[in-house]
Amino acid sequence: MTDNSHIYSQIFQHHIKSRRVQKKEQYAHHVDMVMSVSGAAGIGKTTFCKEFITYLNDNEVSAVHVPLDGFMLDREIRKKRNISGNDPRSSDIPVLVEKMKSLIYEGREIDLPVYNHMTGKHDDPVPVRPCSVILLDGIMSLHYEIRERFPNLKVFLFSDDLVIRGFRLKVDMEERGYSVFEALAHSDEEFDSYNRWIYHQITFADLAISVGKHRNLSII
């Protein structure tokens, strides 16, 4: 596993400990920072969030991981509507917004929906409580209805085209149960969809983080 602790240290020192990130007045009293983490499918958003939370906990900062994939519609519904998972119409944005208002603004525990990428359906929801740092993980975390309301630190993970395609194929086969032929069949379509719906989010990011083919990170 690549050691990216220097990246987490840099974010912690420059954006949290130094208090450069200003808390939004709408936040609940015990919420100090909300970080949105977006980027291509399979690029490592969830790994980034989990490792950063471990780093924060080691530095006595309470943090919680909030995967937003749970608000995605079931795969069969998306297929019938012929919409990509990158398309904002593939997620229930109004419900997502209301849940985040409860968690972040009102400081209340929520039942977070859980999307199972292997089955394409939803598992039982899990309870999530607000913490000092809340990490919103997913391509919808920088969708305009989310980024304008909730985060005070916006992160976008990116890489070159070949690496993004390779990561996506790997995830589709290992985590989503696709055969290599199924993964290849919609590779171009998914990459075009990423470029249409997601890549422009980098322009709204406070931090753009490059991901190498060995998953090494560097802040640009």
C-alpha positions as semicolon CSV with decimal commas, in nm:
position;residue;x (nm);y (nm);z (nm)
1;M;0,000;0,000;0,000
2;T;0,130;0,345;-0,090
3;D;0,208;0,567;0,210
4;N;0,026;0,895;0,155
5;S;0,051;1,013;0,515
6;H;0,237;1,326;0,405
7;I;-0,071;1,436;0,211
8;Y;-0,300;1,389;0,509
9;S;-0,050;1,570;0,729
10;Q;-0,037;1,861;0,487
11;I;-0,415;1,893;0,471
12;F;-0,443;1,865;0,847
13;Q;-0,173;2,124;0,919
14;H;-0,271;2,374;0,650
15;H;-0,649;2,351;0,652
16;I;-0,766;2,221;0,990
17;K;-0,512;2,284;1,263
18;S;-0,430;2,631;1,131
19;R;-0,805;2,704;1,111
20;R;-0,770;2,837;0,756
21;V;-1,098;2,661;0,681
22;Q;-1,374;2,886;0,809
23;K;-1,671;2,714;0,966
24;K;-2,002;2,796;0,796
25;E;-2,251;2,967;1,021
26;Q;-2,519;2,710;0,930
27;Y;-2,317;2,423;1,077
28;A;-2,423;2,258;1,400
29;H;-2,209;2,371;1,693
30;H;-1,998;2,052;1,700
31;V;-1,934;2,043;1,323
32;D;-1,621;2,235;1,222
33;M;-1,536;2,112;0,872
34;V;-1,720;1,942;0,589
35;M;-1,498;1,809;0,313
36;S;-1,635;1,703;-0,025
37;V;-1,420;1,445;-0,206
38;S;-1,501;1,383;-0,573
39;G;-1,332;1,231;-0,876
40;A;-1,370;0,948;-1,127
41;A;-1,519;0,614;-1,026
42;G;-1,248;0,385;-0,891
43;I;-0,987;0,658;-0,849
44;G;-0,966;0,606;-0,473
45;K;-1,208;0,850;-0,309
46;T;-1,320;0,604;-0,043
47;T;-0,965;0,494;0,037
48;F;-0,862;0,859;0,066
49;C;-1,150;0,932;0,306
50;K;-1,090;0,628;0,525
51;E;-0,716;0,686;0,550
52;F;-0,766;1,055;0,626
53;I;-1,017;0,972;0,899
54;T;-0,764;0,735;1,055
55;Y;-0,506;1,014;1,044
56;L;-0,750;1,261;1,204
57;N;-0,848;1,015;1,478
58;D;-0,481;0,957;1,553
59;N;-0,457;1,334;1,601
60;E;-0,758;1,336;1,834
61;V;-1,000;1,485;1,580
62;S;-1,337;1,315;1,551
63;A;-1,434;1,244;1,190
64;V;-1,698;1,048;1,001
65;H;-1,712;0,906;0,648
66;V;-2,036;0,968;0,456
67;P;-2,050;0,779;0,123
68;L;-2,305;0,949;-0,100
69;D;-2,341;0,650;-0,335
70;G;-2,625;0,542;-0,109
71;F;-2,848;0,801;-0,275
72;M;-2,794;0,643;-0,617
73;L;-3,095;0,476;-0,779
74;D;-3,089;0,099;-0,821
75;R;-2,899;-0,019;-1,128
76;E;-3,210;-0,159;-1,298
77;I;-3,388;0,176;-1,265
78;R;-3,090;0,357;-1,418
79;K;-3,077;0,106;-1,703
80;K;-3,446;0,153;-1,780
81;R;-3,399;0,529;-1,785
82;N;-3,074;0,495;-1,982
83;I;-2,875;0,720;-1,749
84;S;-2,516;0,684;-1,634
85;G;-2,421;0,677;-1,269
86;N;-2,227;0,998;-1,336
87;D;-2,544;1,181;-1,438
88;P;-2,697;1,375;-1,146
89;R;-3,035;1,227;-1,242
90;S;-2,901;0,889;-1,127
91;S;-2,914;1,004;-0,763
92;D;-3,196;1,124;-0,541
93;I;-3,052;1,472;-0,488
94;P;-3,349;1,617;-0,293
95;V;-3,332;1,338;-0,035
96;L;-2,951;1,371;-0,021
97;V;-2,983;1,742;0,053
98;E;-3,240;1,689;0,327
99;K;-3,031;1,419;0,495
100;M;-2,721;1,641;0,488
101;K;-2,916;1,931;0,635
102;S;-3,014;1,709;0,927
103;L;-2,661;1,582;0,977
104;I;-2,460;1,899;0,916
105;Y;-2,691;2,190;0,998
106;E;-2,905;2,035;1,271
107;G;-2,639;1,803;1,413
108;R;-2,873;1,504;1,418
109;E;-2,798;1,137;1,361
110;I;-2,927;1,013;1,026
111;D;-2,998;0,676;0,867
112;L;-2,763;0,673;0,569
113;P;-2,874;0,463;0,270
114;V;-2,617;0,209;0,150
115;Y;-2,573;0,120;-0,217
116;N;-2,429;-0,224;-0,294
117;H;-2,218;-0,197;-0,610
118;M;-2,206;-0,575;-0,648
119;T;-2,585;-0,625;-0,653
120;G;-2,681;-0,284;-0,788
121;K;-2,937;-0,256;-0,508
122;H;-2,954;-0,104;-0,161
123;D;-2,861;-0,273;0,165
124;D;-2,996;-0,175;0,505
125;P;-2,919;0,187;0,603
126;V;-2,658;0,260;0,868
127;P;-2,670;0,524;1,142
128;V;-2,431;0,819;1,105
129;R;-2,364;1,077;1,372
130;P;-2,211;1,421;1,311
131;C;-1,848;1,476;1,409
132;S;-1,603;1,764;1,408
133;V;-1,500;1,668;1,052
134;I;-1,747;1,519;0,803
135;L;-1,616;1,370;0,477
136;L;-1,869;1,358;0,195
137;D;-1,744;1,091;-0,043
138;G;-1,870;1,058;-0,399
139;I;-1,916;1,215;-0,739
140;M;-2,227;1,399;-0,617
141;S;-2,032;1,565;-0,334
142;L;-1,936;1,847;-0,574
143;H;-2,266;1,860;-0,760
144;Y;-2,375;2,223;-0,738
145;E;-2,669;2,160;-0,503
146;I;-2,428;1,998;-0,257
147;R;-2,112;2,206;-0,300
148;E;-2,300;2,535;-0,261
149;R;-2,456;2,430;0,068
150;F;-2,232;2,204;0,270
151;P;-1,854;2,178;0,222
152;N;-1,604;2,435;0,338
153;L;-1,321;2,234;0,183
154;K;-1,358;2,083;-0,164
155;V;-1,121;1,814;-0,295
156;F;-1,101;1,660;-0,642
157;L;-0,893;1,351;-0,719
158;F;-0,776;1,325;-1,080
159;S;-0,535;1,137;-1,304
160;D;-0,453;1,094;-1,671
161;D;-0,698;0,921;-1,903
162;L;-0,521;0,584;-1,914
163;V;-0,500;0,555;-1,536
164;I;-0,866;0,653;-1,490
165;R;-0,974;0,391;-1,745
166;G;-0,756;0,126;-1,579
167;F;-0,891;0,200;-1,232
168;R;-1,249;0,188;-1,361
169;L;-1,201;-0,149;-1,531
170;K;-1,043;-0,291;-1,215
171;V;-1,327;-0,170;-0,993
172;D;-1,598;-0,292;-1,233
173;M;-1,450;-0,642;-1,232
174;E;-1,344;-0,672;-0,868
175;E;-1,617;-0,478;-0,685
176;R;-1,910;-0,483;-0,924
177;G;-1,884;-0,837;-1,053
178;Y;-1,847;-0,748;-1,422
179;S;-1,670;-0,979;-1,661
180;V;-1,377;-0,826;-1,849
181;F;-1,598;-0,817;-2,159
182;E;-1,881;-0,637;-1,977
183;A;-1,637;-0,387;-1,830
184;L;-1,478;-0,316;-2,168
185;A;-1,817;-0,293;-2,342
186;H;-1,921;0,021;-2,159
187;S;-1,574;0,162;-2,088
188;D;-1,588;0,433;-2,356
189;E;-1,944;0,529;-2,263
190;E;-1,855;0,565;-1,896
191;F;-1,541;0,764;-1,971
192;D;-1,738;1,003;-2,193
193;S;-1,995;1,035;-1,917
194;Y;-1,722;1,118;-1,664
195;N;-1,588;1,391;-1,892
196;R;-1,937;1,531;-1,941
197;W;-2,065;1,529;-1,586
198;I;-1,775;1,504;-1,341
199;Y;-1,440;1,632;-1,466
200;H;-1,548;1,999;-1,469
201;Q;-1,586;1,977;-1,089
202;I;-1,211;2,024;-1,063
203;T;-1,266;2,395;-1,132
204;F;-1,457;2,425;-0,801
205;A;-1,202;2,236;-0,591
206;D;-0,991;2,401;-0,323
207;L;-0,746;2,112;-0,356
208;A;-0,674;1,915;-0,673
209;I;-0,492;1,593;-0,589
210;S;-0,317;1,391;-0,856
211;V;-0,339;1,011;-0,830
212;G;-0,056;0,809;-0,986
213;K;-0,089;0,459;-1,132
214;H;0,040;0,316;-0,803
215;R;-0,213;0,532;-0,614
216;N;0,050;0,772;-0,489
217;L;-0,099;1,116;-0,419
218;S;0,035;1,464;-0,476
219;I;-0,133;1,801;-0,423
220;I;-0,124;2,022;-0,732
